């Protein structure tokens, strides 16, 4: 557990007055408040640190204890004893973080060790203003494989001990967030429940590259089929198709297989396209006979047929 | 008139301990819609999340009404750009 320099966090020096602390806190809070930094985990962490620093430095007793013991906080028990008689339950002056504080983060171990955990436990769990009516929104992340989002999925999630049956529409994008209305924390005073916000993290272990609804892949075509034409069995995302290869197909030729791409999100029955690029394989380990025949071909070409 | 999804302006002010003037100002700035039934002003519960955010900006961060208005526009742009960024990252991936 490391010592935390609360003065450094609030960018003030040790002689800062109460007004300086308040001013510094408000300035930094305006910069890092989760409402002003949506989906920014770094800002959220920074805001929590600022809140913690303010919690300590804006409270006379806490600041005194922190200043006196600072780095030697483990020995602060004596101080605790001495102050016990006079100490009053310090009021919490931190901001309510709002919707982004679904995770139930508390203050740091350093804070808990020095000032006890009791005061911090309600922080960030939507106390105060945000639970006076509407329940808090909860955030969750769901990891799926690309194969799983090719078809609509029925999943049961357990959130706060409650099972939520969920249909994930096929074609959902990596990083996309869906809102499940009313499945967040319960409201109070007749207020609506919060929402559950699920962000999807989709891993692609397939050989297909996905761009929205379209898929891309390559097919290794042997030289003879490329030159003379023929057929090839090509993988699609959910099967195989037989393709006709035109004679004299060039390396890098791209073909579009309409409707063989990824499902279009919330447009049942609609699919994007699959683009296949032919990579022509040049034969190797040629036999003497093959070399001879290639030489003959080469000679023919040089002689102008 | 269905009022299940509505909450009176008076109740909002009581629950959140805010002045009616603040909520009325949000309405004046086009940041919050009122539904008026028999001269009683209601707020749709769907808007409570946004209202809470605006209350935090105003009361916690001391941002005035014009500031909230500007922030609301910018946040909308931020959300749009974040969506675009995800889509572009996925294309690169």
HADDOCK unambig.tbl for C-alpha pairs under 7 A between the chains (distance, minus, plus):
assign (segid A and resid 26 and name CA) (segid B and resid 61 and name CA) 6.53 0.50 0.50
assign (segid A and resid 30 and name CA) (segid B and resid 61 and name CA) 6.05 0.50 0.50
assign (segid A and resid 35 and name CA) (segid B and resid 53 and name CA) 6.77 0.50 0.50
assign (segid A and resid 95 and name CA) (segid B and resid 60 and name CA) 6.31 0.50 0.50
assign (segid A and resid 129 and name CA) (segid B and resid 16 and name CA) 6.35 0.50 0.50
assign (segid A and resid 130 and name CA) (segid B and resid 52 and name CA) 6.87 0.50 0.50
assign (segid A and resid 132 and name CA) (segid B and resid 15 and name CA) 6.15 0.50 0.50
assign (segid A and resid 132 and name CA) (segid B and resid 16 and name CA) 6.63 0.50 0.50
assign (segid A and resid 134 and name CA) (segid B and resid 48 and name CA) 6.95 0.50 0.50
assign (segid A and resid 174 and name CA) (segid B and resid 90 and name CA) 6.97 0.50 0.50
assign (segid A and resid 175 and name CA) (segid B and resid 86 and name CA) 6.21 0.50 0.50
assign (segid A and resid 192 and name CA) (segid B and resid 45 and name CA) 6.87 0.50 0.50
assign (segid A and resid 211 and name CA) (segid B and resid 90 and name CA) 6.84 0.50 0.50
assign (segid A and resid 211 and name CA) (segid B and resid 91 and name CA) 5.19 0.50 0.50
